[in-house]
Amino acid sequence: MLSLLWPLAAMATATTALTPPSQSMPSDNRMVQQEGLLRYPLTTLDPGPERPLGLGKRQQEVSLAPQKNGFFYSIELKLGTPAQAVSVNFDTGSDELWVNPVCDKSTDRAFCSSFGRFNGSQTFVDSKRNGTVNYGTGYAKVEYGYDFMQLGAARVSQQLIGVATDSEFAVTGILGAGPSLDGWKSPFPTVIDNLATQGFTKSRAFSLDIRSIESRRGSVVFGGVDVQKFKGRLEKRPIIPAESSPDGLTRYWVYMDGLTLNLPNGTTVAALDKDNGQPVLLDSGYTVSTLPEPIFSKILASFPGAKPPPPGDNLYRVPCDVANAPGSVDFRFGKTKIRVRYSDFIWRQASGKACVLGATRDDVPSSV
């Protein structure tokens, strides 16, 4: 089964074997630059009114799904000369940086127009290359070039940027923080690569602080981990090699070893308890977790008020007051247990009229 986990509380991912530096930073989420580390704020955005969501299972499909019906994490960049502010979706499930979706063909023209545009840079160098990024529910045709990209005080040169000439569905561009699907050595310099090779970070490691569902602000630390953003011991877990992963591709696949539901009545339900039991993809570009039937059925049975998704949708509705119940869902990776309260596992949609379960069924068989 192909399974995806929405970010649980904090995620640290290293694209090299280096041990990421662990430092304490100021407790708020403003931009901070220290030697070898760069912390930059993320903003949680909700597109607004609910729309049917068809869950994508491949990398590109997953990257855009939350822009239609979900929340996603945006990061503001400054591109070119003069510097132009553009906000993009921060996504660990893809590896390219592209901007300027065609708002007239997006799902929400006004929302799309609010993210800024990249136009008329004096330093943009056309690479004479173009390409198409295909999504399950849309596409983006882009022309590639090199220019400056700025994150706070870090001004990266020779960053490959895709500028959309045509697109459908997307409301914002994407900053991909994942590896190339073909291997860890990307054929072009990614943002993560350039931050390291140009000396702004000492490692290709990065970590996310995305808080609870209610929080509108978080941060990404490039080059390491902020030890103030989590409690307990930080455990290193191996990334599953492409040849052993469910789809045979290089991504942030790891093994989930356990999933336990702690019900409000005091009972516990073990949905998974097996070392290396379930490969899951850590993907910041997705709103809810998709899990295989044996695991998801036990989750669903623990929420007796859950209603099946309406036609064209895959999200299970639950009464909103369930979020106030004293229950939790525990995810185990190795020796580390991450406890997610019901209040974080139940997502209240933008209208405030519907609440959905933080997981859904993955009915696509493994490609292996």
JOCOR-V601720 format. One record per residue. N is the residue number from 1. RES is the residue in one letter. OMEGA is omega in degrees with one decimal (NA if undefined). NEAR is the number of other ideal C-beta (glycine too) atoms within 8 Angstrom. Layout:
((N,RES,OMEGA,NEAR) (N,RES,OMEGA,NEAR))
//
This chain:
((1,M,172.0,11) (2,L,-177.0,12) (3,S,-178.3,15) (4,L,173.5,12) (5,L,169.6,12) (6,W,-177.0,10) (7,P,-171.6,11) (8,L,178.7,9) (9,A,174.7,8) (10,A,-179.0,11) (11,M,175.2,11) (12,A,-177.0,11) (13,T,178.4,11) (14,A,178.2,12) (15,T,172.0,8) (16,T,-178.8,8) (17,A,-177.9,3) (18,L,173.3,9) (19,T,-176.3,6) (20,P,176.4,12) (21,P,176.6,12) (22,S,-178.6,8) (23,Q,175.3,10) (24,S,-179.0,5) (25,M,175.2,11) (26,P,-167.2,5) (27,S,177.1,4) (28,D,-173.3,4) (29,N,175.6,9) (30,R,179.0,6) (31,M,177.8,10) (32,V,174.9,9) (33,Q,174.2,10) (34,Q,-178.0,8) (35,E,177.4,4) (36,G,-177.5,9) (37,L,176.4,16) (38,L,174.7,16) (39,R,-176.3,14) (40,Y,-175.3,11) (41,P,169.9,12) (42,L,177.3,15) (43,T,176.3,12) (44,T,-177.8,12) (45,L,176.8,8) (46,D,-175.9,8) (47,P,177.2,16) (48,G,-173.4,6) (49,P,-179.5,6) (50,E,173.5,7) (51,R,179.4,8) (52,P,-178.6,8) (53,L,171.7,11) (54,G,-173.2,10) (55,L,176.1,10) (56,G,-177.7,12) (57,K,177.5,10) (58,R,-172.9,8) (59,Q,-173.5,11) (60,Q,180.0,12) (61,E,-178.6,13) (62,V,-174.4,14) (63,S,-175.6,14) (64,L,-173.4,15) (65,A,-178.4,18) (66,P,177.7,13) (67,Q,179.8,13) (68,K,-176.9,12) (69,N,-178.7,13) (70,G,171.9,13) (71,F,178.1,11) (72,F,-173.1,12) (73,Y,-178.4,14) (74,S,177.8,13) (75,I,-177.8,14) (76,E,175.8,10) (77,L,168.7,12) (78,K,-172.4,10) (79,L,169.6,14) (80,G,179.7,13) (81,T,-4.0,8) (82,P,-176.6,6) (83,A,-178.3,9) (84,Q,-176.9,12) (85,A,178.4,8) (86,V,176.0,15) (87,S,-178.2,11) (88,V,177.4,14) (89,N,177.2,14) (90,F,-168.3,13) (91,D,178.7,15) (92,T,-178.3,14) (93,G,178.7,15) (94,S,-172.7,11) (95,D,-176.5,10) (96,E,169.8,10) (97,L,174.5,15) (98,W,-173.1,13) (99,V,173.0,14) (100,N,172.1,11) (101,P,178.7,14) (102,V,-171.5,10) (103,C,179.4,9) (104,D,-179.2,5) (105,K,178.4,9) (106,S,178.6,15) (107,T,-178.5,8) (108,D,-173.1,9) (109,R,-177.4,8) (110,A,179.5,6) (111,F,179.0,10) (112,C,-176.3,13) (113,S,-175.7,7) (114,S,-172.5,6) (115,F,178.9,11) (116,G,-178.4,9) (117,R,177.3,7) (118,F,-175.1,12) (119,N,166.9,6) (120,G,178.8,4) (121,S,178.8,12) (122,Q,-174.5,7) (123,T,-179.7,8) (124,F,178.7,10) (125,V,-179.2,7) (126,D,179.9,6) (127,S,-177.8,8) (128,K,177.1,3) (129,R,174.1,6) (130,N,-178.9,8) (131,G,178.0,8) (132,T,174.1,8) (133,V,-177.0,11) (134,N,178.3,5) (135,Y,177.5,14) (136,G,-176.9,11) (137,T,179.8,10) (138,G,-177.8,10) (139,Y,171.7,11) (140,A,173.1,15) (141,K,-172.2,10) (142,V,169.5,13) (143,E,-173.3,9) (144,Y,174.3,11) (145,G,-178.9,11) (146,Y,178.7,9) (147,D,176.2,13) (148,F,172.2,12) (149,M,-175.2,14) (150,Q,171.7,11) (151,L,-174.8,13) (152,G,-179.8,8) (153,A,-178.7,5) (154,A,179.9,10) (155,R,-176.3,7) (156,V,177.1,14) (157,S,175.3,7) (158,Q,176.3,7) (159,Q,177.1,13) (160,L,-177.4,13) (161,I,172.8,15) (162,G,178.8,14) (163,V,-174.9,12) (164,A,171.9,15) (165,T,176.8,7) (166,D,176.7,9) (167,S,177.0,13) (168,E,174.5,10) (169,F,-172.3,13) (170,A,174.8,16) (171,V,179.6,12) (172,T,174.4,12) (173,G,-174.3,14) (174,I,166.8,14) (175,L,-179.7,12) (176,G,179.2,14) (177,A,178.7,14) (178,G,177.3,11) (179,P,170.8,11) (180,S,-180.0,11) (181,L,-176.0,8) (182,D,179.3,6) (183,G,-175.5,8) (184,W,177.9,8) (185,K,-176.5,5) (186,S,177.1,11) (187,P,177.0,5) (188,F,-177.8,5) (189,P,175.7,9) (190,T,177.0,14) (191,V,179.4,12) (192,I,178.8,11) (193,D,-175.6,10) (194,N,177.4,14) (195,L,-179.2,16) (196,A,-174.8,12) (197,T,179.1,7) (198,Q,169.2,8) (199,G,178.8,4) (200,F,174.1,11) (201,T,179.1,13) (202,K,-176.9,10) (203,S,173.9,14) (204,R,175.2,12) (205,A,170.7,15) (206,F,179.7,13) (207,S,-178.4,15) (208,L,169.3,16) (209,D,-175.6,12) (210,I,168.5,13) (211,R,-180.0,8) (212,S,179.7,6) (213,I,-176.1,8) (214,E,-176.6,6) (215,S,179.6,9) (216,R,-174.5,5) (217,R,175.5,10) (218,G,179.0,14) (219,S,171.3,13) (220,V,176.0,14) (221,V,176.0,15) (222,F,176.5,14) (223,G,-179.8,16) (224,G,-172.8,17) (225,V,174.0,13) (226,D,-173.3,14) (227,V,177.1,9) (228,Q,-172.7,6) (229,K,178.0,9) (230,F,175.6,7) (231,K,178.9,2) (232,G,-174.9,5) (233,R,174.9,5) (234,L,-176.3,9) (235,E,176.1,8) (236,K,177.6,6) (237,R,-177.6,9) (238,P,171.5,5) (239,I,-178.7,7) (240,I,178.7,10) (241,P,-177.1,6) (242,A,-175.8,10) (243,E,179.4,5) (244,S,-176.8,5) (245,S,-177.9,14) (246,P,-177.5,11) (247,D,178.0,10) (248,G,-176.5,8) (249,L,178.6,9) (250,T,178.1,10) (251,R,179.9,13) (252,Y,174.5,12) (253,W,173.0,10) (254,V,176.5,12) (255,Y,167.6,12) (256,M,-172.9,15) (257,D,180.0,13) (258,G,172.2,13) (259,L,-176.8,15) (260,T,175.6,12) (261,L,174.5,14) (262,N,-172.3,8) (263,L,-179.1,10) (264,P,-179.4,7) (265,N,176.5,4) (266,G,178.5,4) (267,T,178.4,5) (268,T,178.6,7) (269,V,178.6,10) (270,A,178.1,9) (271,A,178.1,10) (272,L,175.3,11) (273,D,-177.5,7) (274,K,177.5,8) (275,D,-175.4,5) (276,N,-172.2,5) (277,G,-175.0,10) (278,Q,173.1,14) (279,P,177.0,11) (280,V,179.9,13) (281,L,177.3,12) (282,L,-169.9,11) (283,D,179.3,14) (284,S,-177.1,14) (285,G,-176.4,15) (286,Y,-173.1,14) (287,T,-178.1,10) (288,V,176.7,13) (289,S,169.5,12) (290,T,-172.9,13) (291,L,-178.7,15) (292,P,-172.9,10) (293,E,-177.6,9) (294,P,178.7,7) (295,I,-175.8,12) (296,F,-178.3,13) (297,S,178.0,8) (298,K,174.4,12) (299,I,-177.2,15) (300,L,-179.9,11) (301,A,179.7,8) (302,S,175.9,9) (303,F,-172.7,11) (304,P,178.9,5) (305,G,-177.2,7) (306,A,179.0,10) (307,K,-179.9,6) (308,P,179.8,5) (309,P,173.2,9) (310,P,-179.7,6) (311,P,178.8,5) (312,G,-176.9,5) (313,D,177.4,10) (314,N,-175.5,8) (315,L,-179.3,11) (316,Y,179.2,12) (317,R,175.5,10) (318,V,175.5,13) (319,P,-175.0,6) (320,C,-178.6,9) (321,D,176.1,6) (322,V,-179.6,12) (323,A,-179.3,11) (324,N,-178.6,6) (325,A,-176.2,8) (326,P,177.9,4) (327,G,178.2,10) (328,S,172.6,10) (329,V,-177.3,14) (330,D,176.1,13) (331,F,-179.3,12) (332,R,174.7,12) (333,F,-174.6,11) (334,G,179.0,7) (335,K,-175.1,4) (336,T,177.0,10) (337,K,177.4,7) (338,I,-177.4,10) (339,R,179.0,7) (340,V,179.7,12) (341,R,175.2,8) (342,Y,-177.8,14) (343,S,176.1,10) (344,D,-178.8,9) (345,F,177.3,13) (346,I,-176.5,14) (347,W,175.8,12) (348,R,-177.2,9) (349,Q,-167.7,12) (350,A,-177.7,8) (351,S,-177.4,7) (352,G,-176.1,5) (353,K,-177.1,4) (354,A,175.0,9) (355,C,-176.5,12) (356,V,178.2,12) (357,L,-177.9,16) (358,G,177.0,12) (359,A,175.2,10) (360,T,-174.7,14) (361,R,173.4,10) (362,D,-175.4,15) (363,D,178.9,4) (364,V,-179.0,6) (365,P,178.8,4) (366,S,177.6,7) (367,S,179.8,7) (368,V,NA,6))
//
